[in-house]
Each structure stands twice: as structure tokens, then as C-alpha cells.
């Protein structure tokens, strides 16, 4: 188990403490497309105002605000690529 002080050493510039395993969930072999990146940026901005917890409806609205016509598909791809995860009807960033 990684101690909090070890996390600070591994990720000194990150404001949130996160397990190193979370970063490993993102697959470098599957980078985001431009559309996915724009949607992810909008979701990040919204998450900053909600302490990181978003409803699926809020996440989909952020994706729509990025100009996407198929927000459910974009949300699913962001989850499958490891940039977001869903727990108890809440969307969170990794």
C-alpha cells in the first residue's frame, strides 16, 4: 500500500492525492481524439466547480457543450479509455 507521503513524492504538483494505480488505468496506446479531448476538457472544467463529482446528465451536458452530437458515445469512450469512471451513478475523473 502506498502511503500519503509517498504519493506526494510521486506526484508533487497534483492538487488531489490519488493512487498511482489510477494513473496507470489510462492506456497510452489509446490517446484521445480531438473530439474526445474537447469533451474531456469541458468535463474537467465542470468537475472543478463540483469538487470532482458529476452526474451522468451533467457530464453529457458538458459533452454537448463541446459541440458533440453523440454525447453518450463520447462518454462511454472516455470511460473505456480510462479518463473517467462511473461509480454509484457518479462520473469522476481519474
N, C-alpha and C positions, 0 to 999 in steps of 0.2 A: 504494500500500500504506500502511496506517495504522500508524504506529509506536506502540510501547507507551506512550510518554509522551502521545501524542495520545488514546489510549483512556482514560487516567487523567483527562484533562481532560473528555472527553465523558461519562464515567460515573464520577465521583469516589466515589460511595457504594457501588458494586458491588464485592463482595469478589473476584470472579473477573474476570480480563481476558477480554473477549470482543470479537470483531469487531463493529463496528456493523452489519454485514450480517446478523448473527444476529438482532438485534432487529427488523430490517426483515422478517424472514421471517414474523412474526406478522401476521396480517391483522386490522386494526382493524374491518373490516366483518363479521367473524365472531367476535363475543365468545363467551366460554364460557357455557354454560347452567349452572344451579345444580348439576346433577349432574356436569357436566364440571369445574366449579370445585372441587367437593369431592374428586373423584378426583385432580385436579391437585395440590391441597394435600397429599393423602396421599402422592402420588409425590414431591413436594418434600421432605416430612419424611423419607421413606425415603432419598432421594438425599443428604440431609445426613449420614447415617450411613455412606454408601458412597462418599464423595468424588465423587458425581455419576453413577457408572456403575451401571446396574441391568440385570439380566437381564430378558427379557420376562416370565418367570414371576414375578419379584419385582414388576414393575410391575403385572401382572394381579392379584397378591395384594393389593397396595395399593389397587387399584380396588375389589376385592371387599370390603375392609375398610371402604370408604366406603359400602357398602350397595348396590352396583350388581349387578344380576343378569346383565348382559351386558358383562362387562369387556372382551372383545375388541373390541366395537363402540366403547366409550368410548376405549380406547387408540388405535384407528385414527383416531377423530375428533380426538383431541389431537395426533396426528402430522399429520393433514391440515390442521389449523388452525395448525400451526407452533409449538406449545408444547413438543413433544417431537420428537426424531428418533431414527432407528434406524440404527446402523452396526455391522457385524460382530456381529450378534446381541446388541447392547448398546443399551439405551434411555438417552438423555441428555436433559436439559432444555436448552432454548435460552436 
